[in-house]
Amino acid sequence: MVFAPLAHEAPCLLRCAWSFKGPGCAVAWRQRALRWAWSLLMVLTLVLGAVPVARAEGIHLSDLRTERTDEGLLLSFSARFELTKPVEEALLKGLPVYFQAEVNVMRSRWYWRDARAARGVRSWRLVWQPLTRQYRVTTEGLHQNFDSLPEALAFMRGVSGWRIAEPRDIDEDGKYYLEFSYKLDTSQLPRPMQIGLGAPQGWGLSVEHKLNLAPDFSGRLQP
């Protein structure tokens, strides 16, 4: 029923536009155009309303900043996320879950492609221990146990004072930026599970960001 006005009014609009002869036709044109637009809006509303809305599953980067010290270039970041249902179910069945943060310190060059001055990678391994009913997080060779999943995730959602470049890696005369990523690392899952993994199945948790550095090598994520 919604399509009937469209089929009926379109020829009339074309005839009126072709033989435009005065104000009367202009009024008729506007009235019919409004009815046509309203009918089209109803069609789009019905069509779009029938399409299911996908739930966003991702990681929100709430803080990302750098500072230069005598030890080199230090990075701190903080992220917000929750495990999706498929990931949490796999975790409770004994499957370790891995997260990885990677940062590339890039030097801009006008005469050639940008060069990578330094690279840093840090990973977290999360596992459920049914005997002790605790969650264990392993990072940088250190283990820490947590009584609840929210506590374990809070520990994994960021890092402070991570040295990503040595003093010799960065030059005072250069212009630098960071390529940062933090993700659920599916490459460390068993090979059969890696086939067909993707965001629709809940395993696509990730975030990426480019951060330009000031001349003093400081940088901060803008809200």
C-alpha positions as CSV (number, residue, x, y, z in Angstrom):
1,M,0.0,0.0,0.0
2,V,2.9,2.3,0.7
3,F,4.3,1.9,-2.8
4,A,1.0,2.9,-4.5
5,P,1.4,6.7,-4.0
6,L,4.9,6.4,-5.3
7,A,3.8,4.7,-8.6
8,H,0.8,7.1,-9.0
9,E,2.5,10.4,-8.2
10,A,5.8,9.9,-10.1
11,P,4.2,10.3,-13.6
12,C,2.2,13.3,-12.4
13,L,5.3,15.0,-11.0
14,L,7.2,14.5,-14.3
15,R,4.3,15.8,-16.4
16,C,4.0,18.9,-14.2
17,A,7.7,19.5,-14.2
18,W,7.8,19.1,-18.0
19,S,4.9,21.5,-18.7
20,F,5.5,24.0,-15.9
21,K,3.2,27.0,-16.8
22,G,2.5,29.0,-13.6
23,P,2.0,29.3,-9.9
24,G,-0.8,26.7,-9.9
25,C,1.4,24.1,-11.2
26,A,4.1,25.1,-8.7
27,V,1.7,24.5,-5.8
28,A,0.7,21.2,-7.2
29,W,4.3,20.3,-7.6
30,R,5.1,21.1,-4.0
31,Q,2.1,19.2,-2.6
32,R,2.8,16.1,-4.7
33,A,6.5,16.3,-3.9
34,L,5.7,16.4,-0.2
35,R,3.4,13.4,-0.5
36,W,6.0,11.5,-2.4
37,A,8.8,12.3,0.1
38,W,6.5,11.2,3.0
39,S,5.7,7.9,1.3
40,L,9.4,7.3,0.6
41,L,10.2,8.0,4.3
42,M,7.6,5.4,5.4
43,V,9.1,2.8,3.1
44,L,12.6,3.5,4.4
45,T,11.3,3.3,8.0
46,L,9.7,-0.1,7.4
47,V,12.8,-1.5,5.6
48,L,15.3,-0.2,8.1
49,G,13.1,-1.3,11.0
50,A,13.2,-4.9,9.8
51,V,17.0,-5.0,9.9
52,P,18.4,-6.2,13.3
53,V,20.8,-3.7,15.0
54,A,24.3,-5.3,15.6
55,R,25.6,-4.9,19.2
56,A,29.0,-3.1,19.2
57,E,31.7,-5.4,20.6
58,G,35.1,-3.6,21.0
59,I,37.6,-1.9,23.1
60,H,37.4,1.8,24.0
61,L,40.8,3.5,24.5
62,S,40.3,6.0,27.4
63,D,43.9,7.1,27.9
64,L,47.1,7.0,25.8
65,R,50.1,9.2,26.7
66,T,53.9,9.3,26.5
67,E,56.7,11.1,28.3
68,R,60.4,11.2,27.8
69,T,62.7,10.4,30.7
70,D,66.4,9.6,31.1
71,E,65.4,5.9,30.7
72,G,63.8,6.5,27.2
73,L,60.3,7.0,25.9
74,L,57.6,5.7,28.3
75,L,54.0,4.9,27.4
76,S,50.9,4.6,29.6
77,F,47.5,3.5,28.4
78,S,44.1,2.6,29.7
79,A,41.2,0.8,28.0
80,R,37.7,-0.2,28.7
81,F,36.1,-3.5,27.6
82,E,34.3,-6.6,28.7
83,L,34.6,-10.1,27.5
84,T,31.9,-11.2,25.1
85,K,29.9,-14.3,25.9
86,P,31.7,-16.7,23.5
87,V,35.1,-15.6,25.0
88,E,34.0,-16.0,28.6
89,E,32.4,-19.4,27.9
90,A,35.7,-20.6,26.3
91,L,37.6,-19.2,29.3
92,L,35.5,-21.1,31.8
93,K,36.0,-24.3,29.8
94,G,39.8,-24.0,30.4
95,L,40.9,-22.2,27.3
96,P,43.6,-19.5,28.0
97,V,42.7,-16.0,26.6
98,Y,45.5,-13.7,25.4
99,F,45.5,-9.9,25.0
100,Q,48.3,-8.0,23.3
101,A,49.4,-4.4,23.1
102,E,51.7,-3.4,20.4
103,V,53.3,0.0,19.7
104,N,55.5,1.2,16.8
105,V,57.5,4.4,17.2
106,M,57.6,5.9,13.7
107,R,59.8,8.7,12.4
108,S,58.3,10.8,9.7
109,R,60.5,11.3,6.6
110,W,59.5,13.6,3.7
111,Y,61.9,12.1,1.2
112,W,61.0,8.4,1.8
113,R,58.6,6.2,3.6
114,D,58.4,6.6,7.3
115,A,60.9,4.6,9.3
116,R,60.2,2.5,12.5
117,A,62.5,3.7,15.2
118,A,61.4,1.3,17.9
119,R,58.8,-1.4,18.7
120,G,57.2,-2.7,21.8
121,V,55.0,-5.6,22.5
122,R,53.4,-6.7,25.8
123,S,51.0,-9.6,26.3
124,W,48.6,-10.8,29.0
125,R,47.5,-14.5,29.5
126,L,44.3,-15.0,31.3
127,V,43.2,-18.4,32.5
128,W,40.5,-19.8,34.8
129,Q,41.8,-22.2,37.5
130,P,38.8,-24.5,38.6
131,L,40.7,-26.1,41.5
132,T,41.3,-22.8,43.3
133,R,38.4,-21.0,41.6
134,Q,40.6,-18.1,40.7
135,Y,41.7,-16.3,37.6
136,R,45.4,-16.1,36.9
137,V,47.0,-13.3,34.8
138,T,50.5,-13.8,33.5
139,T,52.4,-10.9,32.0
140,E,56.1,-10.2,31.7
141,G,56.9,-13.5,33.3
142,L,54.9,-12.6,36.5
143,H,51.8,-14.3,37.8
144,Q,48.9,-12.8,39.8
145,N,45.7,-14.5,41.0
146,F,42.3,-12.8,41.3
147,D,39.1,-13.9,42.9
148,S,36.8,-12.5,40.2
149,L,36.9,-11.9,36.5
150,P,36.3,-8.1,36.8
151,E,39.4,-7.8,39.0
152,A,41.5,-9.8,36.5
153,L,40.2,-7.7,33.6
154,A,40.9,-4.4,35.5
155,F,44.5,-5.5,35.8
156,M,44.7,-6.2,32.1
157,R,43.1,-3.0,30.9
158,G,46.2,-0.8,30.9
159,V,49.8,-0.3,31.9
160,S,51.8,2.7,33.2
161,G,55.4,3.6,32.5
162,W,56.0,1.1,29.8
163,R,59.4,1.8,28.2
164,I,58.9,1.5,24.4
165,A,62.1,3.1,23.2
166,E,65.7,3.6,24.4
167,P,67.2,7.0,24.5
168,R,69.4,6.1,21.5
169,D,66.3,5.2,19.4
170,I,64.9,8.7,19.2
171,D,66.6,11.8,17.7
172,E,66.1,15.3,18.9
173,D,65.8,16.6,15.3
174,G,63.2,14.0,14.2
175,K,59.4,14.1,14.0
176,Y,57.7,11.1,15.5
177,Y,54.3,9.5,16.0
178,L,53.0,6.2,17.5
179,E,51.0,3.4,15.9
180,F,49.3,1.7,18.9
181,S,47.0,-1.3,19.0
182,Y,45.5,-3.4,21.8
183,K,43.5,-6.6,21.0
184,L,42.4,-10.0,21.9
185,D,45.1,-12.1,20.3
186,T,43.4,-15.0,18.5
187,S,46.7,-16.0,16.9
188,Q,47.7,-17.9,20.1
189,L,44.5,-19.9,20.2
190,P,44.5,-23.6,19.1
191,R,44.6,-23.8,15.3
192,P,41.1,-25.3,14.9
193,M,39.6,-22.4,16.8
194,Q,41.4,-19.8,14.5
195,I,39.4,-20.9,11.5
196,G,36.5,-18.6,10.9
197,L,37.1,-16.4,14.0
198,G,35.9,-12.8,13.5
199,A,34.0,-9.9,15.1
200,P,30.5,-11.5,14.4
201,Q,31.4,-14.4,16.6
202,G,32.6,-12.2,19.5
203,W,36.4,-12.6,19.1
204,G,37.1,-9.3,17.4
205,L,38.0,-7.2,20.4
206,S,40.5,-4.6,19.3
207,V,41.4,-0.9,19.1
208,E,44.0,1.0,17.1
209,H,45.1,4.6,17.4
210,K,47.8,6.9,15.9
211,L,49.3,9.4,18.3
212,N,51.4,12.3,17.1
213,L,54.3,13.3,19.4
214,A,55.3,16.9,20.3
215,P,59.0,18.0,19.9
216,D,59.6,17.0,23.5
217,F,58.2,13.5,22.7
218,S,55.1,14.0,24.8
219,G,51.7,13.0,23.5
220,R,48.2,12.5,24.8
221,L,45.0,11.1,23.6
222,Q,42.5,13.8,23.0
223,P,39.0,13.2,24.4
